[in-house]
Amino acid sequence: MLIPKLKISSILPLTIILLGAILSIACENDQKDIDRLTNIEAEEAVDISKDVTVIYSDSARVKAELKAPEMRQYHDSTGNMEFKKGVLVIFYDDNAKESQRITSEYAILKQKQKLTEFRKNVVITMADGSVIKTEELIHDEQKKQYYGSQPISADFTDGRGQMQGTSFISDVDFKIVDFTNATGIIYPKSNSSGFPGFGN
Protein backbone atom coordinates (compact mmCIF):
# COMPACT_ATOMS: atom_id res chain seq x y z
CA MET A 1 0.00 0.00 0.00
CA LEU A 2 2.79 2.41 0.78
CA ILE A 3 4.52 1.89 -2.56
CA PRO A 4 1.53 2.96 -4.70
CA LYS A 5 1.04 6.01 -2.46
CA LEU A 6 4.65 6.99 -2.96
CA LYS A 7 4.32 6.51 -6.70
CA ILE A 8 1.14 8.58 -6.89
CA SER A 9 2.50 11.33 -4.68
CA SER A 10 5.71 11.57 -6.77
CA ILE A 11 3.89 11.49 -10.15
CA LEU A 12 1.06 13.89 -9.28
CA PRO A 13 3.20 16.97 -8.54
CA LEU A 14 5.26 16.35 -11.69
CA THR A 15 2.08 16.20 -13.80
CA ILE A 16 0.77 19.43 -12.24
CA ILE A 17 4.11 21.18 -12.86
CA LEU A 18 4.18 20.07 -16.54
CA LEU A 19 0.53 21.03 -17.10
CA GLY A 20 1.13 24.43 -15.51
CA ALA A 21 4.22 25.01 -17.68
CA ILE A 22 2.32 24.10 -20.86
CA LEU A 23 -0.55 26.41 -19.97
CA SER A 24 1.76 29.30 -19.10
CA ILE A 25 3.66 28.85 -22.39
CA ALA A 26 0.38 28.76 -24.33
CA CYS A 27 -0.85 31.92 -22.60
CA GLU A 28 2.50 33.61 -23.17
CA ASN A 29 2.43 32.78 -26.91
CA ASP A 30 -1.19 33.93 -27.21
CA GLN A 31 -0.34 37.23 -25.53
CA LYS A 32 2.71 37.69 -27.80
CA ASP A 33 0.55 37.02 -30.88
CA ILE A 34 -2.08 39.49 -29.67
CA ASP A 35 0.58 42.15 -28.99
CA ARG A 36 2.18 41.54 -32.40
CA LEU A 37 -1.15 41.80 -34.25
CA THR A 38 -2.08 44.94 -32.30
CA ASN A 39 1.25 46.55 -33.20
CA ILE A 40 0.87 45.60 -36.89
CA GLU A 41 -2.63 47.08 -37.02
CA ALA A 42 -1.47 50.25 -35.26
CA GLU A 43 1.58 50.68 -37.49
CA GLU A 44 0.17 49.65 -40.87
CA ALA A 45 -3.59 50.42 -40.81
CA VAL A 46 -3.89 49.13 -44.36
CA ASP A 47 -6.74 48.04 -46.63
CA ILE A 48 -5.85 45.21 -49.01
CA SER A 49 -7.86 44.87 -52.24
CA LYS A 50 -7.55 42.01 -54.75
CA ASP A 51 -7.85 42.09 -58.57
CA VAL A 52 -8.02 45.87 -58.73
CA THR A 53 -8.97 48.06 -61.69
CA VAL A 54 -8.74 51.83 -61.20
CA ILE A 55 -9.84 54.34 -63.87
CA TYR A 56 -8.26 57.81 -63.86
CA SER A 57 -10.31 60.46 -65.66
CA ASP A 58 -10.31 64.20 -66.13
CA SER A 59 -13.36 66.13 -67.34
CA ALA A 60 -15.11 62.85 -68.20
CA ARG A 61 -12.14 61.75 -70.34
CA VAL A 62 -10.35 58.55 -69.37
CA LYS A 63 -6.64 59.30 -69.07
CA ALA A 64 -5.35 56.03 -67.63
CA GLU A 65 -6.38 52.60 -66.40
CA LEU A 66 -4.51 50.74 -63.66
CA LYS A 67 -4.76 46.99 -63.11
CA ALA A 68 -3.14 45.01 -60.31
CA PRO A 69 -3.62 41.65 -58.57
CA GLU A 70 -3.32 43.39 -55.21
CA MET A 71 -3.42 46.95 -53.89
CA ARG A 72 -2.50 48.07 -50.38
CA GLN A 73 -3.90 51.44 -49.30
CA TYR A 74 -2.29 52.80 -46.14
CA HIS A 75 -4.29 54.91 -43.71
CA ASP A 76 -1.29 56.50 -42.04
CA SER A 77 0.34 59.89 -42.50
CA THR A 78 1.61 58.92 -45.98
CA GLY A 79 -1.63 57.74 -47.59
CA ASN A 80 0.47 55.63 -49.97
CA MET A 81 -0.92 53.00 -52.33
CA GLU A 82 1.39 50.01 -52.81
CA PHE A 83 1.36 47.26 -55.43
CA LYS A 84 3.62 44.47 -54.18
CA LYS A 85 2.49 41.91 -56.77
CA GLY A 86 2.97 44.02 -59.87
CA VAL A 87 0.98 46.52 -61.86
CA LEU A 88 -0.13 47.44 -65.38
CA VAL A 89 -0.95 51.04 -66.28
CA ILE A 90 -2.43 51.90 -69.69
CA PHE A 91 -2.44 55.56 -70.80
CA TYR A 92 -4.89 56.99 -73.34
CA ASP A 93 -4.60 60.02 -75.63
CA ASP A 94 -7.28 62.65 -76.31
CA ASN A 95 -8.94 60.31 -78.82
CA ALA A 96 -9.25 57.50 -76.22
CA LYS A 97 -6.56 55.47 -78.01
CA GLU A 98 -3.79 53.75 -76.09
CA SER A 99 -0.63 55.88 -76.14
CA GLN A 100 1.62 53.83 -73.85
CA ARG A 101 1.61 51.18 -71.16
CA ILE A 102 3.85 50.47 -68.20
CA THR A 103 4.31 47.14 -66.44
CA SER A 104 6.45 46.40 -63.38
CA GLU A 105 6.74 43.84 -60.62
CA TYR A 106 6.36 46.48 -57.92
CA ALA A 107 4.94 50.00 -57.69
CA ILE A 108 4.08 52.57 -55.07
CA LEU A 109 2.00 55.72 -55.40
CA LYS A 110 3.16 58.38 -52.96
CA GLN A 111 0.13 60.64 -52.68
CA LYS A 112 1.68 63.54 -50.77
CA GLN A 113 4.77 63.83 -52.98
CA LYS A 114 2.71 63.18 -56.14
CA LEU A 115 5.26 60.54 -57.18
CA THR A 116 4.68 57.08 -58.62
CA GLU A 117 7.62 54.67 -58.45
CA PHE A 118 7.80 51.58 -60.64
CA ARG A 119 10.48 49.02 -59.77
CA LYS A 120 11.76 45.60 -60.94
CA ASN A 121 11.46 44.64 -64.61
CA VAL A 122 9.85 47.90 -65.69
CA VAL A 123 8.76 47.86 -69.35
CA ILE A 124 7.30 50.87 -71.17
CA THR A 125 5.63 50.06 -74.49
CA MET A 126 4.67 52.96 -76.74
CA ALA A 127 1.86 52.97 -79.31
CA ASP A 128 4.40 53.13 -82.16
CA GLY A 129 6.09 49.93 -80.94
CA SER A 130 9.03 51.54 -79.14
CA VAL A 131 10.07 49.61 -76.03
CA ILE A 132 11.95 50.98 -73.02
CA LYS A 133 13.29 48.78 -70.21
CA THR A 134 14.72 49.68 -66.82
CA GLU A 135 14.68 48.65 -63.16
CA GLU A 136 13.41 52.00 -61.89
CA LEU A 137 10.94 54.48 -63.33
CA ILE A 138 9.67 57.43 -61.30
CA HIS A 139 6.82 59.64 -62.48
CA ASP A 140 6.79 63.16 -61.07
CA GLU A 141 3.24 64.42 -61.57
CA GLN A 142 4.08 68.03 -60.69
CA LYS A 143 7.06 68.31 -63.06
CA LYS A 144 5.37 66.14 -65.70
CA GLN A 145 8.43 64.00 -66.25
CA TYR A 146 9.88 60.52 -65.79
CA TYR A 147 13.31 59.81 -64.39
CA GLY A 148 15.37 56.96 -62.98
CA SER A 149 18.78 56.29 -61.47
CA GLN A 150 19.10 52.72 -62.81
CA PRO A 151 20.40 51.59 -66.23
CA ILE A 152 17.93 52.01 -69.08
CA SER A 153 17.71 50.63 -72.61
CA ALA A 154 15.40 51.89 -75.35
CA ASP A 155 14.57 50.53 -78.78
CA PHE A 156 12.84 53.36 -80.65
CA THR A 157 10.93 52.69 -83.86
CA ASP A 158 10.73 56.37 -84.86
CA GLY A 159 14.27 56.58 -86.26
CA ARG A 160 16.10 57.24 -83.01
CA GLY A 161 17.52 53.71 -82.94
CA GLN A 162 18.71 51.79 -79.89
CA MET A 163 19.97 53.70 -76.87
CA GLN A 164 21.32 52.79 -73.44
CA GLY A 165 22.26 54.86 -70.42
CA THR A 166 23.09 54.60 -66.73
CA SER A 167 20.18 56.89 -65.78
CA PHE A 168 17.74 59.24 -67.52
CA ILE A 169 15.21 62.07 -67.44
CA SER A 170 12.33 62.21 -69.92
CA ASP A 171 9.10 63.99 -70.76
CA VAL A 172 5.94 61.93 -70.20
CA ASP A 173 5.72 60.93 -73.87
CA PHE A 174 9.38 59.83 -74.08
CA LYS A 175 9.87 62.21 -77.02
CA ILE A 176 12.81 63.96 -75.35
CA VAL A 177 14.94 61.54 -73.33
CA ASP A 178 18.19 62.68 -71.72
CA PHE A 179 20.37 59.58 -71.19
CA THR A 180 23.35 59.75 -68.81
CA ASN A 181 26.49 58.08 -70.24
CA ALA A 182 24.55 57.33 -73.41
CA THR A 183 25.62 54.70 -75.93
CA GLY A 184 23.71 53.24 -78.82
CA ILE A 185 23.05 52.82 -82.49
CA ILE A 186 21.31 55.66 -84.32
CA TYR A 187 19.49 55.00 -87.57
CA PRO A 188 19.57 58.32 -89.51
CA LYS A 189 16.80 58.99 -91.97
CA SER A 190 17.78 59.00 -95.64
CA ASN A 191 17.41 62.78 -95.91
CA SER A 192 19.48 63.42 -92.74
CA SER A 193 22.50 65.67 -93.07
CA GLY A 194 25.04 67.24 -90.79
CA PHE A 195 26.57 64.00 -89.47
CA PRO A 196 30.33 64.17 -89.06
CA GLY A 197 32.43 62.43 -91.71
CA PHE A 198 35.02 59.80 -90.89
CA GLY A 199 38.46 59.91 -92.57
CA ASN A 200 39.64 62.28 -95.31
N, C-alpha and C positions, 0 to 999 in steps of 0.2 A: 504493500500500500504506500509506503513512503517513497519508493522509487518513482511510481507514476506522478505523485505530487511534486517531486523534485523536477521531473521532466516538464510537467505542465507549467510550473512556476518559472522555469528557466526559458521556456519557449514563448510564453505569453508576453513578457515584457519586450522581447526581441521583435515579436510581431507588431506590437503597438508602436515601437520605435520606428520600424520600417514603414508602417502605414502612415505614421505622422510625417516622416521625411518625404514620402511620395506626395502626400497632400500639400505639404508646404512648397515643394518644388512646382507642383501643378499650379498652385495659386500664384507663385512668384512669376512663372512663365506667362500666365494669363494677365497679370498686372503689367508685365513688361510689354506684352502685345497691345494691351489697351493704351498704355502710355505712348508706344510707338505710333499706333494709328491716330491717336489724338494729335501728336506732333505733326504727322504727315498732313492731316486735314488742316491744321492751323497754318502750316507753312505753305502748302500748295494751294488749297482752295480752288480746285480745278474741275471743270466740266469736261467730260470726254465724250465725243460724238463719233459714231462710226459711219463709214460710207457717205461722206459729206460732199455736197455740191453747193457752192456759194456763187451767186450771180452778182457782179458789180455793175451798176448802171448809173448813168448821169443824164438827167433830163429825158428819162424814159428810153434812153439808148443804152443797149448792153455794151459795155466796154471790155469786160473780161469774165471768164468763167473758171472757177477753181474746183478741182476734184481731188479728193484725198480719202484713203481708207480709214484714216483716223485724224481727228482734230482735238487738240487740248486747248481750252480757253481758260486762262488763269484770272482769278478774281482777286489779285493782289494789287500792289501799287503799280505794277508794270502794265497789266491788262493785255499781256502778250497772247498770241495765238501760235501754237506750235504743232508742227506736222512731223512726227518722229518716224512715220512709216512711208514717207514720200508724198509727192504732190505733183499735180499737173495743172498748169495755168494756161488757158487759151485766151489770146487777146484778139479783139475784133476792131476793124476800121470803121469809118463813118458809114460805110455801105453794108455793115453787118457781116463782112467777109473776114475770115481768119487772116490775121496779119503775122502772127508769130505764136509759138508755144514754148513753154519752159517746163522741163521735167527735172526733178532732183530726188535724191533719196531722203533728204531732210530739208525742212524749211521752218523759218520762224518769222512771224509778222510782229514787229515791235511798234505798237500803236503810238506811243508817246513820241518816239523819235521819227516816226513815219518812214521806217526802214523795213524792207523785206529782205531776208538773207536766205539764199538757196545754197546748200552745201552737199557735197558728195555726188559725183557723176552728174553734174549739171549739163544739160543739153538744151540749146536754144535752136529751134528750127524756124526759119523764116518762110514766108509764103512763096518766095521765089526759089526755094530749095537750098538756100545757104544754111550751113550748119556750124554752130559754134559750141565748143566743148571746154569746160573748165571744172575746177573743184570748188570754186567760190564765185557767187554772183550776188551782188548787193544792189538793190534798187532803192535809190533815194528819191522819194516822192516829191519832196520840196524842190530839189535841184533838177528834177526830171532827167536823171542819168543813172547808168549802171556803172559799177566799178568792181574790181576784185584784185586781191593781192596774190593770187595763185596763178600758176602757168595757164595760158589760154591758147587754144588753136582754133582757127576759123578757116572754113572752106567756102569762099564766096562764089556765087554763080553769076554775079553781075560784072565780071571782068576784073575784080580786084585780086583774084587768085587765092592762094593758100598763104595764111599768115600765122605766125606763132609769136608769143611774147611771155615775159615773166609776170606781167600784171597788165592792167588796162583801165581805161576810162572810156565810156561811150555814151552817146545819146540813146534815147529809149528805142529808136528804130534801128540801131546799129549801122547807121549811114556814115557816121564819123566816129571811128574807133582809134583811140590813141594807144598803141601797144608800147610797152616798155621793153627795151632790148629786143626789138622786132627783128625777125628773120622770116623769109618766105619766098615764094615764087609768085611773081606778078605776071599776069597774062595781058599785055597791052593790046588795045583794040587796033585794028588795021590802019586806022587813020590817025593813030597817036603819033606825036612828034615831040621833040625836046628831050629824048632819052640820050644820056651820054654815050659817045662812041667808045669802042675798045680798040686800042692799037692805032697806028698811023696818026 
